[in-house]
Amino acid sequence: MDRFQATKLFVRVVDLGSFSKAADDFGIGQPSVTKLMAQLEKQLGSRLLHRSTHGVSPTEIGALYYEKCKLIAHHLEEAESVAMLMQSQVQGGLRISTTMDFGRRVLAPLTLRFLEINPKLNVELLFDDHLVNMVEQGIDVAIRMGRLADSTFGARYLGLNPWSLVAAPDYLARRGRPSSPAELATHAALVCSTVQNDSRWHFSAAKGKAVTVQVSGPMRSNNKTALMEAACAGFGIAALPTYVVHESIKSGALVTVLDAWTLPTQEVHAVYPSPRMVPAKVTGFIEWLQGQLGESWWASQY
């Protein structure tokens, strides 16, 4: 038993005037209480309790020590109550990390909705396309795309992030519409540099056939919105997350290309520093996201 627990036990012994009753309260044996009180007296170098056949009472020093310990025990109980309340309710500070485009287009609007129904919460939303150190930066939850590496972190699956191959109608009118992935080698490609092996585009067909094509073109960028705008302006064909280009496809500014083929789909996960004793503010936010990122979530108006 640590010093704080021993302090609480001493207070209870004095309150009840009995080792056995205090032992029952703490769920331990009476010999353990007697031993712990003797150890406490030895540490302090003072006799704190009178023992008699009629019970236990504090000495003069013990009475003074009791008053201080009772105040400490009260503050400890208050602190424990606050900690338990914070752990069980969606409140306090929530520090979230996500990528630039997903954060701006999807997560920021969803987070604002979550704040509306959880007014005791305050959020710090951090955008960074690089993998951040969650522990060093004090991140409560990070939204990550792609397959996760094995780690000691906790993680929850949120959904899938599909990608689309798109181009402007006037580009296709000038350069022709490719009929197979191999033809992309002769087209202007707009390349997303945040993707590993970014200039090698991977496709799969319905029957499981897989094709990889080396592409090149007038623009590479780590900003997906910039690539979408270049595609809308007719500079080439782009492979981008569907949530980035959905509205442009809907408006007719972009059209999909090679519809019989699919680009790799990324998994979306919420990652948090530890799988144990996860605060309610984290689990509540993750469960909210799971409810929002269902089938065809990219078509929702965030």
C-alpha positions in Angstrom: 0.0 0.0 0.0 1.4 3.4 -1.0 1.8 6.4 1.3 -1.5 8.0 0.1 -3.5 4.9 0.8 -1.8 4.5 4.2 -2.9 8.1 5.0 -6.5 7.3 4.0 -6.4 4.2 6.1 -5.1 6.1 9.1 -8.0 8.6 8.8 -10.4 5.7 8.6 -8.9 4.0 11.7 -9.4 7.2 13.7 -12.9 7.8 12.4 -14.1 4.3 13.3 -11.9 3.8 16.4 -11.1 0.3 15.2 -8.5 -1.6 13.2 -11.0 -4.3 12.3 -13.7 -1.9 11.0 -11.2 0.0 9.0 -9.9 -3.3 7.6 -13.4 -4.2 6.5 -13.8 -0.9 4.8 -10.6 -1.4 2.8 -11.2 -5.1 2.1 -8.0 -6.2 3.8 -7.2 -8.2 7.0 -6.9 -6.6 10.4 -3.3 -7.8 10.8 -2.4 -5.8 7.7 -3.9 -2.7 9.1 -2.1 -3.1 12.4 1.2 -3.6 10.5 0.7 -0.6 8.2 -0.1 1.7 11.1 3.0 0.5 12.9 5.1 1.2 9.8 3.5 4.7 9.5 4.4 5.5 13.1 8.0 4.2 12.5 8.4 6.4 9.4 7.2 9.4 11.3 9.1 8.6 14.5 6.0 9.3 16.6 3.3 7.3 18.3 0.0 8.2 16.6 -2.5 5.8 18.2 -3.4 4.5 21.6 -4.3 0.8 21.5 -6.6 -0.7 24.2 -9.2 -3.4 24.6 -11.8 -0.7 24.1 -10.5 0.3 20.7 -8.1 2.8 19.1 -7.8 6.5 19.7 -5.3 9.1 18.5 -2.5 10.4 20.7 -2.0 14.2 20.9 0.4 14.1 18.0 -1.9 11.6 16.2 -4.9 14.0 16.6 -2.9 16.8 14.9 -1.7 14.5 12.2 -5.3 13.2 11.7 -6.6 16.8 11.0 -3.9 17.3 8.3 -4.4 13.8 6.9 -8.2 14.2 6.8 -7.7 17.4 4.7 -5.3 15.6 2.4 -7.7 12.6 2.0 -10.5 14.9 1.1 -8.4 16.6 -1.6 -7.4 13.2 -2.9 -11.0 12.1 -3.1 -11.9 15.3 -5.0 -9.0 14.7 -7.4 -10.0 11.1 -8.0 -13.6 12.2 -8.7 -12.4 14.8 -11.2 -10.2 12.3 -12.9 -13.0 9.7 -13.1 -15.4 12.4 -14.4 -13.0 13.5 -17.1 -12.4 9.9 -18.1 -16.1 9.2 -18.4 -17.4 12.3 -20.1 -16.7 14.0 -23.4 -15.1 17.2 -22.1 -11.7 18.9 -21.8 -9.1 19.3 -24.5 -8.9 17.0 -27.6 -5.8 17.3 -29.8 -6.3 15.8 -33.2 -3.9 15.2 -36.0 -4.8 14.6 -39.7 -3.6 15.2 -43.2 -4.0 18.6 -45.0 -6.7 17.8 -47.5 -8.7 15.3 -45.5 -8.6 17.6 -42.5 -9.8 20.7 -44.4 -12.4 19.0 -46.6 -13.8 16.3 -44.3 -12.5 16.3 -40.7 -12.9 20.0 -39.9 -16.6 20.1 -40.8 -17.3 16.8 -38.9 -15.4 18.1 -35.9 -17.5 21.3 -35.8 -20.6 19.1 -35.7 -19.1 17.1 -32.9 -18.4 20.2 -30.9 -22.0 21.4 -31.3 -23.2 18.3 -29.4 -20.4 18.3 -26.9 -20.1 21.9 -25.8 -17.7 21.1 -22.9 -15.1 19.9 -25.3 -12.4 22.1 -26.9 -10.4 20.9 -29.9 -7.0 21.6 -31.4 -7.0 20.4 -35.0 -3.5 19.9 -36.5 -2.9 19.4 -40.3 0.3 17.7 -41.4 0.9 15.3 -44.3 4.0 14.0 -42.5 3.7 11.2 -39.9 3.7 12.9 -36.5 5.0 11.5 -33.3 1.8 11.3 -31.3 3.5 11.0 -27.8 6.0 13.8 -28.3 3.3 16.2 -29.7 0.6 15.2 -27.2 -1.8 13.9 -29.8 -5.0 12.3 -28.4 -6.1 10.9 -31.8 -4.7 10.8 -35.3 -6.6 10.0 -38.5 -4.3 8.0 -40.8 -4.7 6.7 -44.3 -3.4 3.3 -45.5 -2.5 0.1 -43.9 -1.1 0.5 -40.3 2.2 -0.7 -39.2 2.3 -2.9 -36.1 2.6 -0.7 -33.0 1.6 -0.4 -29.3 -0.9 2.3 -30.2 -4.6 1.7 -30.1 -6.5 1.9 -33.5 -10.0 1.8 -34.8 -11.1 1.2 -38.4 -13.2 4.1 -39.7 -13.8 3.2 -43.4 -12.3 3.2 -46.9 -10.9 6.0 -48.9 -11.3 5.3 -52.6 -9.3 7.1 -55.4 -10.5 8.1 -58.8 -8.8 8.8 -62.1 -10.1 12.1 -63.5 -9.6 14.6 -66.3 -11.3 17.7 -67.7 -13.6 17.1 -70.7 -11.6 19.6 -72.8 -8.3 17.7 -72.0 -9.8 14.5 -73.3 -11.2 16.3 -76.3 -7.7 17.5 -77.2 -5.6 14.4 -76.2 -8.2 11.6 -76.5 -9.6 9.3 -73.9 -7.3 6.4 -72.9 -8.9 3.0 -73.3 -6.4 1.1 -71.1 -3.9 1.9 -68.3 -1.0 1.4 -70.6 -2.1 4.4 -72.7 -1.5 6.7 -69.7 2.2 6.6 -70.5 1.6 8.9 -73.4 -0.7 11.3 -71.5 0.1 14.2 -69.2 -0.2 13.0 -65.6 -0.7 15.2 -62.6 1.2 13.4 -59.8 0.5 13.4 -56.1 3.9 13.4 -54.4 2.6 12.3 -51.0 2.0 8.8 -52.3 4.8 6.2 -52.2 6.2 5.5 -55.7 4.0 8.4 -56.8 4.8 8.2 -60.5 3.8 4.5 -60.7 0.0 4.2 -60.9 -1.4 0.8 -60.0 -4.7 -0.5 -61.4 -6.8 -3.6 -61.0 -9.7 -4.9 -63.1 -12.9 -6.7 -62.0 -11.4 -10.1 -62.9 -8.3 -9.5 -60.7 -5.9 -8.4 -63.4 -3.3 -5.9 -62.1 -1.4 -3.3 -64.1 1.3 -0.8 -63.1 2.0 2.2 -65.3 4.9 4.7 -65.2 3.5 8.2 -65.7 4.9 11.7 -66.1 3.5 15.1 -66.7 3.7 18.8 -66.2 3.0 18.9 -62.4 3.7 17.1 -59.2 2.4 18.4 -55.9 1.9 17.4 -52.3 -1.4 19.3 -52.3 -4.3 17.3 -53.7 -6.5 20.4 -54.1 -3.8 22.0 -56.3 -3.7 18.9 -58.5 -7.5 18.9 -58.7 -7.5 22.5 -59.9 -4.8 21.7 -62.5 -7.0 18.8 -63.7 -10.0 21.1 -64.0 -7.9 23.6 -65.9 -7.1 20.9 -68.5 -3.4 20.2 -67.7 -3.7 16.5 -67.5 -5.1 13.3 -65.9 -5.0 13.0 -62.1 -5.3 10.2 -59.6 -6.9 11.6 -56.5 -9.0 10.6 -53.5 -12.7 10.5 -54.5 -13.6 13.0 -51.6 -11.3 15.6 -53.3 -12.8 15.3 -56.8 -16.4 14.3 -56.1 -17.9 17.8 -56.3 -16.0 18.5 -59.5 -17.3 15.3 -61.1 -20.8 16.2 -60.0 -20.5 19.6 -61.5 -19.1 18.3 -64.8 -15.7 20.1 -64.4 -14.1 16.6 -64.3 -15.1 13.2 -65.6 -13.8 9.8 -64.6 -11.4 7.9 -66.8 -10.9 4.1 -67.2 -14.0 3.2 -65.3 -13.4 -0.5 -65.8 -10.3 -0.2 -63.7 -9.8 0.7 -60.1 -7.0 2.4 -58.2 -6.0 1.1 -54.8 -8.3 2.0 -51.9 -6.9 3.2 -48.6 -8.1 2.1 -45.2 -8.9 5.0 -42.8 -8.0 4.5 -39.1 -8.2 6.5 -35.9 -5.0 5.9 -33.9 -4.5 6.8 -30.3 -1.5 6.6 -27.9 -2.6 3.6 -25.8 -5.3 0.9 -26.2 -5.9 0.9 -22.4 -8.0 3.3 -20.4 -9.0 5.4 -23.4 -10.8 8.6 -22.3 -14.4 9.1 -23.2 -13.6 12.2 -25.3 -11.4 10.0 -27.6 -13.8 7.0 -27.8 -16.8 9.4 -28.3 -15.1 11.2 -31.1 -14.0 8.0 -32.8 -17.5 6.5 -32.6 -18.9 9.7 -34.0 -16.5 9.4 -37.0 -17.5 5.7 -37.5 -21.1 6.8 -37.8 -20.2 9.4 -40.4 -17.8 7.6 -42.6 -20.1 4.9 -43.9 -20.6 3.7 -47.4 -20.1 6.5 -50.0 -19.3 9.0 -47.2 -17.3 11.0 -49.8 -20.6 12.0 -51.4 -21.8 13.7 -48.2 -21.8 17.4 -47.9 -19.3 18.2 -45.2 
